[in-house]
Amino acid sequence: MTATLRETKAKLSKMVKLASQGEEVVITVHGKQMAKLVGLPKRAKKLDKKKWLANLARLRRKYSTGRVTMTAQEIQDEDRADRF
């Protein structure tokens, strides 16, 4: 859909609703295309928190380095010291 700036200002709610339903609204000023109003992509379904935490715990066990109490900087410093 193409609309002038004046039309868009007068019917902004309608234009936003159209954009949210997937229609692109091209806004013109003095006959030149200046902007496009588009809807946002659909949001992903809400994650199951318990399932997500269980998966996180499984990944932590799988990839754990055993250096739980060290900061990232301490780990980097230790690994760099081993090289020399």
N, C-alpha and C positions, 0 to 999 in steps of 0.2 A: 504494500500500500504506500502511496505517496501523498504527503500532506504538506501544506504550507506551514510556516512557523505560526502564523496567526491561527490557523485551524487547530494546530497542535496545542497551542496555549489555551484555546477555548474548550477543547475536548481532551485534555490531558488524561483524565481518568479512563476514558474510553480507549485512548491510544495505549496506555499502560496495560490495560486488560487484554487488548489485542496482542501486544507483544508477549505477554505472559502465556498466551495460548499458542505461541509459535509463529505468529505473523511478524514480519519485519516492517517497520514504519520508517520510511525515508522522509526526512524533513528537508524542505527546500526553502531557500531565501532568494527572492528575486529570480526564481526559476532554476537556480543552481542547487544541486544536492549538497547539503552541508553537514548532515548528521543522520545517524540511523539509530532507531530505538529497537532493541531486541530484548527478548526475555532471558533470564538466567537459566543455566542448565538445571535439570531436575536434581534435587539433593539425593544423595545415596541414602539407602535405608539405614535407620538407626541401628548401630551395632549392639549385639547382646554383650553387655559388660562382663558377665561371668565367663562367657565363652572366650572373649578377647583376653581377659586376664589369665585364663587357663592356657591359652596359646602362648602368651607372653612368658609365662612361667616355664613352659616346655622349651621354648627357644632359649631362655636364659640357662636352663640346665644343659642343653645341647651345646651351646657355644661359650659356656663359662670358661674363663681363663684361670679362675681360682684367686684372682686378685681383687676381691670384692671391696676390701678396705682402702684400696689405693685410689687416688684421683687419676684422671686421665693424664695430667701433666707428670705425675710420679711414674706412671707406667712408661710414658715416652722417654723420660729421663733415664730410667733403668735400662730400657732397650738400647738407647744410644750409648750408654756406658759400656754395655756388653760388646759393642763393635770395636772398641779401642783396646 
